[in-house]
């Protein structure tokens, strides 16, 4: 029996926090944490996935319709990805997949996107003659997450995982995102990329995440647009009083964040192309401050006793002492913080983080060149 092997990486959001779902720009990178699968074909007409540490999941290829009771489950992601391939004409067959992952759920490194890209890569390689591009596989992953899983995510996570390396992505036209690869040797520049685990989990925070695109679209709707990328920024500020009255102050603040962060990502891309790493780092921290002040995705509404992300960010600020950069990582509210740490401060930084947040809370990562890939 032939065995096939596949891998898809987790991703790190370098900059552009919650800009993708408003058709904005992002910087992201695949990292050296991965979800891998060992696949064998079966004649049962089912996709059966056994993920290490989780209950087995099985879906029938004869029924790829939306199952409302599967919302927020692995089965929904598998069924959604398979449905998208079937809609494109792929002749799917059953298979068994043994899956294991070093991309921990709730880590902010997007375990769900890695899983979606993994399943999409399997289907594309085995049943669709590699017809789809990495970006198309990412779009299928987003479709599964939005429509079947029930989470209104943007396209950044899946694109970074599927394409690989470090990428600048412009989502002005989400059907055809513009993707530029960048070469970035952090070690040569004297920095380490650290992901700090705040100790809080993303579970049960779907409503917090969902409110951000909803409120951004409320502001866009005031101007007769669907997303903030299509709203004129000068007109927004000229009509700020009326927008506040028609929406909410939090929606207005989140729109302010979008305009600033979308512009900042483009400036960071230009800085990296010009070799100006210091300007890039300065804007990483600016993005984080905007996320805290305007986007408000650091502390869940009403949280007082536990403000894990805020504490993690404060620790980064204190330990870096004005050097490097740090920011909220990914969706926010829980999960992780990203930091660019000077190599000479790395041990001091790691020790300081783990003294408060626990052993293993500081992960030193590298950028992975490959996206979703068949290994054999």
Secondary structure, 3 states (H helix, E strand, C coil): CCCEEEEEEEEEEEECCCCHHHCCEEEEEEEEEEEEEEEEECCCCEEEEEECCCCCEEEECCCCCCCHHHCCCHHHHHHHHHHHHHHCCCCCCCEEEEEEECCCCCCCCCHHHHHHHHHHHHHHHHHCCCCCCHHHHHHHHHHHHHHHHCCCCCCHHHHHHHHCCEEEEECCCHHHCEEEEECCCHHHHCEEEEEEECCCCCCCCHHHHHHHHHHHHHHHHHCCCCCHHHCCHHHHHHCHHHHHHHCCHHHHHHHHHHHHHHHHHHHHHHHHHCCCHHHHHHHHHHHHHHHHHHHCCCCCCCCCCCCHHHHHHHHHHHHHCCCCEEEECCCCCCCEEEEEEEHHHHHHHHHHHHHHHCCCCEEEECECCCCCEECC
